[in-house]
Amino acid sequence: MKEVTYGGEKVYYVTLTPTLSKMVETFEKTQKLYILLQFNFCKLQNDDSLVPSARIKSLAELNG
């Protein structure tokens, strides 16, 4: 994992696996979750191998 600071908050990154990639692709289609993912996609454009783990956890909770 990689730790960075964004807006004064520590964010942890994990490897973007095919499963998580599919999750992101699916959730991108809903406006509510698009807002949640705006920062993620901004980062993914720069490095598509990283994604904030906290955001993925939030997605899993919303999906469940």
N, C-alpha and C positions, 0 to 999 in steps of 0.2 A: 504493500500500500504506500501511497504518497500523500504527505500532508502539506497543504498550502493554506495561506490565509487569504480570505476573500471578504472584503467589507468588514475587517476586524474579527471575522469568525473563522475558526479552523474548519476546513473541509477535507474529508478523506476521499481519495480516489482509489478505485479498484479497476482491474482489467475488464474491459467490455467483452463479455462472452457472447456467442451467437444467441443464446437464450435471452440475455439482457438486451441485446440489440433488437431482437424481435419484440420484446416488451416495449421498448422506446418507440419503435416503429408503429406499434399498435396504439399506444397512448397518445402519440402525436396527433391522432385524428380527432381528439376531443378537445374542445376549446378550454374547458376547465383545467385539464391536465397540461395543455399547451403552455398556459401561464406558469404552471409549476416547473415546466421543463425549459423555459426560455434560456436560463443561464446554462443549463446542460448542453443544449444544442449549440450555443455560442462557443462553448469550450470544445465540443465534439468536432466542430469545423476546423479547429486548430490541431486537434490530436484525437482522432477517432478511436484510439485504444484506451482512453480514460473516460470515466464517468463518476460523478459524485455518488458514493455509496449511500449517503443519507437520502438522496433523492430516490434511488432505487428502492430503498426500504419504504419510503412514503408511497411509492407506486404499488408495491406489493400489498401494503395495507389497504389502499384504495381499491385494488383489484379483488382482495379477499373479502 
